[in-house]
Amino acid sequence: MTETQMNLNVHEVGILLSALQVLSHRDENVIARDYGSASALYNKLYSVYEQMDTSKTELRYELTPSF
């Protein structure tokens, strides 16, 4: 098997995009050598992300002051 499909929500795609953004140059080169361009993957994921409902991507936590 060389391809699979999976359902990812907007938060999961956002995590993948964030991880791809913080790759070091060295890591990008290692990934490119073994799997292909990380920037091409980023662009592909970002085009999917743009079509998703991102109106509720901000995680909110109820914080109570400790004082």
C-alpha positions in Angstrom: 0.0 0.0 0.0 1.4 3.4 -0.9 -1.5 5.7 -0.1 -4.2 6.0 2.5 -6.9 8.4 3.4 -7.7 9.7 6.8 -10.0 12.3 8.4 -8.2 15.1 10.2 -9.9 18.0 11.9 -8.8 21.6 11.6 -6.8 21.4 14.8 -4.8 18.4 13.6 -4.0 20.0 10.3 -2.9 23.1 12.1 -0.6 21.0 14.3 1.0 19.5 11.2 1.4 22.9 9.6 3.0 24.3 12.7 5.4 21.4 12.9 6.4 21.8 9.3 7.1 25.6 9.9 9.6 24.9 12.7 11.7 22.3 11.0 15.4 23.1 11.0 17.2 23.4 7.7 18.9 20.1 8.5 15.7 18.3 9.2 14.2 19.6 6.0 17.1 18.2 4.1 16.8 14.8 5.8 13.0 14.7 5.1 13.6 15.7 1.5 16.2 13.1 0.9 14.0 10.3 2.4 10.4 11.3 1.6 10.2 14.5 -0.6 9.9 18.2 -0.1 8.5 19.4 3.2 7.5 22.7 1.7 5.5 20.9 -1.0 3.7 19.0 1.8 3.1 22.2 3.7 1.6 23.9 0.6 -0.7 20.9 0.0 -1.8 20.8 3.6 -2.3 24.6 3.7 -4.5 24.6 0.7 -6.7 22.0 2.5 -6.6 24.1 5.7 -7.8 27.2 3.9 -10.9 25.3 2.8 -11.7 24.1 6.4 -13.8 25.9 9.0 -11.2 27.7 11.0 -13.6 29.9 12.9 -13.1 27.8 16.1 -9.4 26.9 15.9 -8.5 28.8 19.1 -8.6 26.6 22.1 -9.9 28.4 25.1 -9.1 27.4 28.7 -10.9 28.8 31.7 -8.2 30.1 34.0 -8.9 31.1 37.6 -6.3 33.4 39.1 -4.4 31.8 41.9 -4.3 34.9 44.1 
